[in-house]
Amino acid sequence: MANDALFTPYEHGGLTLPNRIVLSPLTRNRAVGTVPNALMAEYYAQRASAAILIAEGTQPAAVGQGYLDTPGLHTDEQQAGWAKVVEAIEAAGPARFVIQVMHTGRVAHPSYTGGEQPVAPSVVQAPGEVFTPEGQRPYVEPRALGTDELETVKAQYVEAARRAVDAGAYGIELHAANGYLLHQFLSENTNQRTDGYGTDVAGRIRFVVEVVDAVVAEIGAGRTAIRLSPNHQVNGIEETDPKSTYAALYAELARHDLLYVHLLDSSKFAGYDVIAQARELYPGTLIANAGFSQEWDAAGAAERIEDGRIDLVAFGRPFLANPDLPRRLRENAPLNEPDRETFYGGGAEGYTDYPTLDAVTTG
Ligand SMILES: Cc1cc2nc3c(=O)[nH]c(=O)nc-3n(C[C@H](O)[C@H](O)[C@H](O)COP(=O)(O)O)c2cc1C
């Protein structure tokens, strides 16, 4: 069958996964008050037939929150909420649970940061507007992080990693894609620093590398992952020479055998095959996601796994709408269509009520 390669086990460095299917991180804005809850536990547990579930972007500090009702991982209450989510997933099995740690940097608004001015590598305002409880508002000018403050931000990532593991999660994925804080350090147009954390390739990758090293020192390389999207032009990112930036970054990441490197296929924006570059320069586990422009589908993923271009594939919207996506792909069954209206916020509708194949076929 065309999708067979998606159902071969994967083994690497002591980690064995039953299939190659991963839930891509999806912000769903249902963590009322930033604390993971029973509805979220149900949503993730419904999808536990995957190899890995990557949780939605989760802020490591209040100032790193960019959207309404996204979960955090910096208080005991949030950690306890995540522990309940992990419990529900483990009861459903076999998926490993990885929490995406997302500090949104300049892509934030004082409505979400407890009134604090958002922080960024440099004073460069994000273009466009953000939804706030008061309506659509332009992004605000961020404050540039001082050199001495970088240690504090790094410590926030480390604390989130510690809390994730203490909550029972398998590990964390550092969000260095899609224009959020770590991507803002990598990109020339958002990083204008002259203190050794900008200026050239070595400077721009430095903070990301330091965060990776610090998290690895805390929870181990086998529990630490990173998501990248070279020159993915969302949230105002414009990288002029992504090939050089990411080549240098992979050389540093290759010092560790990370849980995985996760690429969003931004090849169209980068102007070269970003997945081939990661495969060539980073020797460990590679997850790829087709990206918003949907460069390839499940059959394309199976083909890429079959010929060794990637190890695992992450699905976002198809998995959002099909809690039993692995089974449907295995049986070549029809898929439910995702409903955009319920992507961001709300309750169970469009979240935990997408029918399984059994529910569809038995009516
Ligand atoms: C509702 C929604 C929320 C998303 N939230 C996140 C997020 O929190 N972190 C992230 O890295 N990507 C996020 N993404 C991007 C997805 O992980 C994925 O890369 C994208 O949807 C393209 O893959 P797909 O075609 O399989 O959906 C989000 C996408 C959608 C549709």
The ligand as an SDF file (V2000), in Angstrom:
LIG
                    3D

 31 33  0  0  0  0  0  0  0  0999 V2000
   -4.5540   26.1230   14.1000 C   0  0  0  0  0  0  0  0  0  0  0  0
   -3.0560   26.0400   13.9050 C   0  0  0  0  0  0  0  0  0  0  0  0
   -2.2250   26.3040   14.9770 C   0  0  0  0  0  0  0  0  0  0  0  0
   -0.8390   26.1820   14.8350 C   0  0  0  0  0  0  0  0  0  0  0  0
   -0.0310   26.3680   15.9440 N   0  0  0  0  0  0  0  0  0  0  0  0
    1.2990   26.1230   15.8580 C   0  0  0  0  0  0  0  0  0  0  0  0
    2.1200   26.1790   17.0300 C   0  0  0  0  0  0  0  0  0  0  0  0
    1.6780   26.4250   18.1570 O   0  0  0  0  0  0  0  0  0  0  0  0
    3.4360   25.9130   16.8660 N   0  0  0  0  0  0  0  0  0  0  0  0
    3.9900   25.6230   15.6410 C   0  0  0  0  0  0  0  0  0  0  0  0
    5.2010   25.3760   15.5450 O   0  0  0  0  0  0  0  0  0  0  0  0
    3.2220   25.5450   14.5310 N   0  0  0  0  0  0  0  0  0  0  0  0
    1.9060   25.7680   14.6180 C   0  0  0  0  0  0  0  0  0  0  0  0
    1.1200   25.6220   13.4970 N   0  0  0  0  0  0  0  0  0  0  0  0
    1.7160   25.0880   12.2520 C   0  0  0  0  0  0  0  0  0  0  0  0
    1.5190   23.5700   12.1620 C   0  0  0  0  0  0  0  0  0  0  0  0
    2.3010   22.8880   13.1240 O   0  0  0  0  0  0  0  0  0  0  0  0
    1.8940   23.0460   10.7470 C   0  0  0  0  0  0  0  0  0  0  0  0
    3.2360   23.3610   10.4960 O   0  0  0  0  0  0  0  0  0  0  0  0
    0.9990   23.6580    9.6560 C   0  0  0  0  0  0  0  0  0  0  0  0
   -0.3620   23.5510   10.0150 O   0  0  0  0  0  0  0  0  0  0  0  0
    1.1960   22.9910    8.2970 C   0  0  0  0  0  0  0  0  0  0  0  0
    1.0040   21.6050    8.3760 O   0  0  0  0  0  0  0  0  0  0  0  0
   -0.3810   20.8980    7.9380 P   0  0  0  0  0  0  0  0  0  0  0  0
   -0.6040   21.2280    6.5000 O   0  0  0  0  0  0  0  0  0  0  0  0
   -0.1610   19.4480    8.1960 O   0  0  0  0  0  0  0  0  0  0  0  0
   -1.4680   21.4910    8.7850 O   0  0  0  0  0  0  0  0  0  0  0  0
   -0.2670   25.8120   13.5920 C   0  0  0  0  0  0  0  0  0  0  0  0
   -1.1290   25.5980   12.5020 C   0  0  0  0  0  0  0  0  0  0  0  0
   -2.5060   25.7150   12.6410 C   0  0  0  0  0  0  0  0  0  0  0  0
   -3.3840   25.4010   11.4610 C   0  0  0  0  0  0  0  0  0  0  0  0
  1  2  1  0
  2  3  1  0
  2 30  2  0
  3  4  2  0
  4  5  1  0
  4 28  1  0
  5  6  2  0
  6  7  1  0
  6 13  1  0
  7  8  2  0
  7  9  1  0
  9 10  1  0
 10 11  2  0
 10 12  1  0
 12 13  2  0
 13 14  1  0
 14 15  1  0
 14 28  1  0
 15 16  1  0
 16 17  1  0
 16 18  1  0
 18 19  1  0
 18 20  1  0
 20 21  1  0
 20 22  1  0
 22 23  1  0
 23 24  1  0
 24 25  2  0
 24 26  1  0
 24 27  1  0
 28 29  2  0
 29 30  1  0
 30 31  1  0
M  END
$$$$
